[in-house]
């Protein structure tokens, strides 16, 4: 028979006081008995009730009887996988001020089938009898009410005979887990109520039928469930922060060793100390996932601080993912995250990227829906789609793992976001971007106009920025500029001087020839404004820059002189002579 429920120990988190338990949910047929879908029935019931559940569909009863607590305790691995979650769920229910009610399900043996669809055992026996001791795990009056509720769903019930194996009165039986001190003294909790429910095999022999029975039982048990409040205590280990889906609404950046100070360690330490001294003032906001575990909607940094001080539980508001739309959750998270401390530019980009992917929104739509709440753009004006693009563009550099120091400095407000977004982000090569930032922008702090002029000068020196900056003459100019009171202006001047000088270091040869041509064709009184030639740059020897002046009424004459001068004296031959000299 096919395994329908995955062959594992299923653990579902709930939002009320009910805990569904199945010790023998392995459904494959054996030689001496048919298979069953009890696990499917129990999981369906738990999901319908939004209850806690621990369902064993991994270990065969022939290998280990998980109703025998004594046997389980000899197997630490099984204890950790099966018994410990039961205790943790019980503790979580109690920590939220509710009395736990455990529903233990098993199958009747094939030879014990009768008219009853469900047989109930509550540790009953005979008072003062050593042979069949009476160890009740639930008040008889409550049991009677549960039976009536189930029979209202057209399922016939009966009480297990005192001498049958369906009573659950043996001290080592799972039904007695919180009633006996013999096996688990530190688990003794007489206020916990539990009941053993044995289901007729034919009701769970087919998957569809078994799941139908689970849905029929749900309204009966729902009458005895007590819902937790919106704010409740949660086991911190049940909160997931590993996958991208877990971090869907997290815009505070998770830890990343590529970026220095990314977590603002001092802030986390300060927050952890405050929580340790004063308690958690604002609960986390969690979403319960389809698998029953939680992901964080708001409070990621508080979660980090709580983990740092080894808190085992956390107070949190818990919502179901079906309670609101994803856009509602983005708005809730954004409102919560900006209430106490603004998002930094990278976190804003992270929010926009996640919202765009999850909601399928364009930059214009992101601007319309979230621009005002984010507080970006110019005051009094609507946020433009180009502004949204800039934040996403810089964040995408982080997502690709590029330019870590640049990203870190944006986060820690050591680099203006406008320069990162408008100057650095458009540079496609991370090597060029890093070279410009680390060697020019960060140490020299140029103004925006100076930066534009420096880029123009560097682009003339080599095809790639990192190659240009690595040139010996540029490195020498950088070192010299750093000693100046105005390093950016100094570097710009040095680069311009370098560009105007021939590469061989003898500007006199070129200048003499230019002066000679000026005198010959424009007269002895002419100066550099009337006619001059400069090399374009040392990297571009195939072009020169020609300056000349035209006076009113002398346009045609001046142009004739210019053409004649350039025809008679080739300026490129001068640069060649200068190189050879």
N, C-alpha and C positions, 0 to 999 in steps of 0.2 A: 504494500500500500504506500502510496506517495506521501511524503511528509509535507503537509500543507503549512503548518506553523513552522517557522525556521527552527532547525535543530540547535537550539541554544537555550539559555535561561533568560527569559524575557523579564524585563523590569520596567514597569510603567509608573510614571509619577502621576499623582492624583491631586484633586482639589477638595476632598472631603474626608470623612473619617473611615471610609471603607477600604479594606485591603483584601483583594482576591488572591488566593494562593492555590497552586496546583503542584503537588509533589510528583505526580506520575502523569506527565503530559506527552510522553514519547508515544507517537501514534502508529509506529510500524507494527504490523502483525507478527506474532510469534507462533511457534509450532503448536502451542497449547491454548492460544487465545487469539481472537480477532483484533485488528487494530481499532483505533478510535480517534476522534477529533475533539477530545476533551479540552486540549489546549486552545483550539480555535473558539470553542464555546466560551471559555473563561476570558480570553482576550477580547472577544466581542462584547461580553458583559462589562468588562472593565472600561472599555472605551465608551460604551453607552452611558455608563455611570460617571465617567471622568474620575474613576477611583484609582488608587494605587493597585499594583499587581506584581506578583512574583510567580512566574509560570515556568516550571521545568519541562522543557521539551528536548533535553539533551541526554540525560542519564536514564537508561532503562531500569525498570524496577528490579529486573533479575540481577543487575549488576549492583545496584544500591537502592535500598528502600528509603526514600527521602522523607517518609513519615516517621522514621526512627531517628530521633534526635541524637541518641547515644552513638549510633553508627556514623552519623554525619560528623560528629565532633572528632572522630578518629581520622577524618580526611580534611585537613586544613583548606585545601583548594575548594572542595565542595562547600565547606562551611562559609568561606568568603564569598562564593558565588551565589549561594542560596539562602543560608540562614542570616548572614549579616545584612543583606538588603531588607529582609523582613523586619529586623530590629531597627534599622535606620528609618524605614518608613513608619514603623510604630512610634518611634521617638519624634519624628517630624509631625505626625498627627497630634501627639500629646503636646508638643511645644507650641502648637497653635490652639491649645485649649479645648481640644475635642477628645471624647472617649473613643479609642480605636475599636472597630468591630471587624474581626477577621472572618472571612468566608473561605473555608477550606473545601475544595472540590476533589472528588475522586470518582472512579467508576465502580459500580457493583460488579461482583463476579458473575459470570454467565449463568452459574447454577443458582444464583440468589435472586434471579429476576422474578418479580411478581407484578401486581397491578400498579404498585406505587412507582411514580416516575422519579421521585426524589426521597431518599431516606435520610432522616436527620439524627445526628448524634451530638450530644453536648456533654460527654463525660459521665453520662448517667450510669447508675448502678444501684446497689442496695445499701442503704445507710447501715453503717457499723458492720459491713460484710467484708471479710478479708478476701474472699474469693472474687467478688465482684464489687469492689469499692466504688463509692459514689464520689466523683470528682467533677462537679459541674463547672462548665466554662462559660455559661450564659444563664441568666435567670430563666426559669421555665415560663414565666409570663411573657417575656420578650420572644422566646422561641415560638410560643403559641401564636403571637401576632404575626411573626414572619411566615409561619405555615399558612395562616389564613390569607395573607397577602399573595402568596404563591398560588394557592388554590383558586384565588380570584382570577388568576391568569390561565385557569383550566389545566393546571398541572397537579396531579394527585400526589399527596405526600403521606408519609407515615413515620413514626418514631422507630429507631433501630431497636431490636430486642436487646435486653440487658447483656445477654451472653454472646452477642454477635461481635465481629471485628469492626463494626461501623459506629461504635459508640465514641471512640477516641478517649477512653478513660485511662489507658496505660500511662504511667508516669513519663515514659520515654516518647510518647506519641507527640507528633507535631501540634496536635490540638491542645496539648498541655504545656506548650513552650513557655508561656509567661505565668503559669500557675505553679510550677514545681521548682524547688530549690536544689534538687538533687543534681541535675545535669548543668543547668545554667543559672547558678545562684545570683549572679549579677544582673540577670535578665528578669528576675522575679518582679512581676507587675500584676497583682491580682485584679486591678481595675480593668485590665484588657479583657474584652469579651470575644469569644471565638465559637464557631460552630462548624461541625464536619457534615458535609452534604454529599451523599453518594448518589450519583446519577445512573439511571438505568442504561445499560450499554447501547440498546438499539436507538436511543435518542441522540447518541453522538457517533454512530457508526458511519454516517455520511457527513461530509463537510457542511453542506448547505443546511441540513437538518440541525447539526450541532450549533451553527451560528444563529439559526432561527430560535433555538432554545435559549441561547444567550440573550437575544433581544426580548424574548418573552419574560425572562427572569428580571430584566433591568427595571421595569416599572415597579415590580414588587419590592426589590431591595432599595429602590430610590426613596421609598417612604421612610427608610431607617437611616438614610444618609444625612449628615450634617455638614453643610457647605462651609468651607473656610472663608474668612473675610478677604477683601481685596488685598489688604496688607497682611502678609503672613511671614513666618520664619521658614527659610529655605536652606537645605543642606548646600553649602557653597560648592561642593564637589559635583553637584547636579547641574551646574552652570557650564555651558560649553563656550569656548572662545578659540577654537582651533581652525575651523573651516571658514571659507569666504562667506558662506551663508550665515554662520554664527555671527560674523562681524558686519552683517548687512547694514545695520543701523548705527555702527560704531564709527564716529568721525574723529574722536580722540585717537591719535595714532597708537597702534600697538607697538610693543617693543621691537626694535630693529637695530641690530648691531652695526649696520652700515652707517648709521647717522649718529654723530656725537650729540649728547644731551637731548636726544629725541624725546625721551620720556619726561624731561624736566625732573630729573631725579630728586632735586631738592623739594619740588612740589609734592611728589609722591611721599617722600619721607615725612614732610610736614603734615600731610593729610593723614598718614598712618598714625602719627603721634597724636593728632587731634582725636581721631576715632578711638584710639586706645585709652585716652584720658576721659573723653566726654561721651563716648558712644557714637553711633551712627545717627546723625541728626536728620538726614534725608534718606529714605529708603531707596533701594535700587528699583528700577522698573524693568520687569522681565516679560518675555513672551514664552508661553508654553508651546513647544514644537510638536509636530505630529508624532514623534517618537516618545513624547512624554517628558523629555528633558527641557532645559531652558536655554534661551539666549538673551543677551542683554539688549534692552531698548535704550535705557538711560542709566548712567552710573558706572561706566567702564573704569574710570580712575579710582572711584571708591572701591570697586571690586579688586583692583590691583593693590590698593592700600590694605584692604581686609586680608588678602592672601599673604601680604608681607608680614602681618602680625599674627598669622596662623589662626584666624577665626574659622570655626567649623560651620557656622551658620550665619545667615544674613537676613535682615528684614527687607522685604521687597513687596512691591505691588506686582501682581501677576495677572496678565491678560492672556486670553487665547488668541491665536493668530486669526481666528475667524471673527473676532470681536469687531475689528475695524479693517479698513482697506490698507494696502501698503502705503498709499499716499498719506493717510491719516497718521500712520506710525512714523513716517518721515517728519511730519509736522510736529508730532508730540516730541520726538527725539530732539528736533531742532530747537523747539521752545525750551525744553529742559536743559539742553546743553548750553544755551546762550543766556540762561537766567542768572547764573552765578559767575561765569567767566566766558569771555568771547572766544570763539574759535580762532585759531591762527590761520593764515592764508592757506597753508597746506591742508589743514583740516577742513576748511571751506571747500577746497578742490576735491578732497576725499568724499565729502558729503555730496557734492554735485555729481561726481562720477558714479557713486553708488545709486543716487536717485535716478540718474539718466538710464543706467542699465536696468534697474528694477522696474521703473515705470515707463521706459521707452520714450523719454522726453528729449526734445531738441534743446539747444542752448537758449533759443528764444522762449520756449515753454518753461524751462528752468528759471529764467529770469523773471517771468511773469508770476510764477507760483511761489518762488522762494526768495527772490531778490530782496524784497522788503524786509523779511525776517532776518536774513543774513547780515543786513546793514552794510552792504558793499556798494560801490559806485559813489557818485557825487550827491551830496545832500540835496533833497528836494527834487531830484530827478529820478525817473524810472531807470532801473538797471538794464543795460543793453546786453544783447547776446554776445557782443565782442568781449565785454567784461567777464561774462561767464566762461567764455573760451579761454581767457588768460588764466583763470584759476585752475581750470581743468588741465591746461597745457603744462603748467608748472607741476601739478600733482602727478601727471603722467610720467614726468622725468623721475619722480620718486618711485613710481610703480615699476619702471624699467630698471631701477637700481643705479641710475646714473647720477653724476655730480653730487655725491653725498655731502660734501662740505657746503656747497651752495644751498642745498635743501635745509641742512641743519641751521645755517645762518639766517635763512628766511624764517624758520620756526622761532629762533631765539632773537629775532628782530635786530640782527647784525647786518642784514642786507635788505634794502628797500624792495618790497614786492614789485613795485613798478619796473625796476631795473631787471629783476629776475624774469618778469613776464614779458616785457617789451624788448629787451635787449638780448638776454641770455637764452630764454626758451626758444626763440625762433632759430637759433643756431642748431643745425641738425646733428653735427658731430659732437659727441660728448667730450672728445679730446680737445676740440677747439674751444668748447664752452668752458671746460675746466681751466685751460691755459689762460684764457682771457680773464676769468674770474680770479684765479689764484695768483697770477703774476701781475695783473694790471688793476682790476677793479678793487679787489680787497686791500692790497697794500697802498694804492695811490689815491683811492676814493675820488675819482674824477667826477666833475659835473656832467650832466647829460650832454651839453654841447661839446665839452672836451672829449667825452667818450666817443661821440660820433666822429670827431676829427681824428682821434687815435685809431679807430677802426679803419678809416680811410687810408691813413698812413701805413698801417700794418698790412692791409690787403694789397698794397703795391709791392710789398717785399717778397711775398711767397704765395702760392695758390691756397694754402691752408693756414689758418690763424696760428695753430700750434707750431707749425714749421717756422712761420715768421717770428714768433716770440722766442723760439729756440735759437735763432741766429745769434752768433757771438756779439755782433754790433748792437743788437737789440738788448741782449742781456747786459752788455756794458752800459748802455743808455739807461736801463732800468736801475742798475746799481748806483749810477751817478745821480739819477733823479731822486732816489730815496733819501739822499743827503740834503736835498733842497727843502726850503720851507714850503714851497709849493710844488710837490713832486709831479702832479699830473701835468701842470703847465710846463715844467722843466722837461719832462719826457717828450711832450709834443714838440717843443723847440728843438730838442736834440734829433728827433726823427726827421723833422723838416730840414735841418742842416745836413743830415746824412743823405736825404733824397736829392738835395741840390748840388752835392759835391760828386765829381767823377769817382769811380771806384778805386782808381790808382792813388788817390790822395794828392794829386797835383792839379788843383783847379786852375793854376796860372796858364797852362797851355791852352785850355779851352777858352778861358776868358780873353786871352790875347787875340785869338783868332776872331772871336765875336766882335771885340772892339775894333779890329782892323776892318771888318766888313761894314760895321756901322759907320765908320768915318768915310769909307770909300763910296758907299751908296747913299748915305743920308747926311753927309757933311760933317765938318769938324765940330760944329756946335751941337750935334745930336747927342742925346743921352739915352739911358736904358729905357726910358718911357717911350722914346721914339722908335727904338728897335732893340730887341734883346732875344737871346736864345738860351734856354736852360734844358739840361737833360731831364727827362721825365722821372726816372728813378734808376737806381743801380740794377734793379731786377728787370727793367724794361728798356733794353738798349735799342729797340726798334722804333722808338718814338722820342720826339723832343717837344718842348713847349716854346712857342714863338709869341713874343709880345711886340706890338707895334701900335703907334698912335696916328690917328687920322684927324687932321684939322679941317674945319669947314672950308669947302671950296677946293681942297687938295686931295679928295678921295681917289680920283683916277691916277693922279701922279704918284701918290704914296703906294698904291697897289702895284703900279708898274715897277717902281724902285724895289719893292719887296720881292716880286717875282724874279727880277733880274738878279738880285742879291742871292736868292736861293738857288737859281740856275747856275750862276757862276761859281758859287761856293757851297758845296753839298754839306749840310750840317752833320750828317751821319759820318762823313769822312773825318770831320773834326773829332768826333767822339772816338773814332778808331785810332786816330793819331794820338789822342790823349791816352788811350789805353796802352798803346805801344811805347809811349815815352817813359 
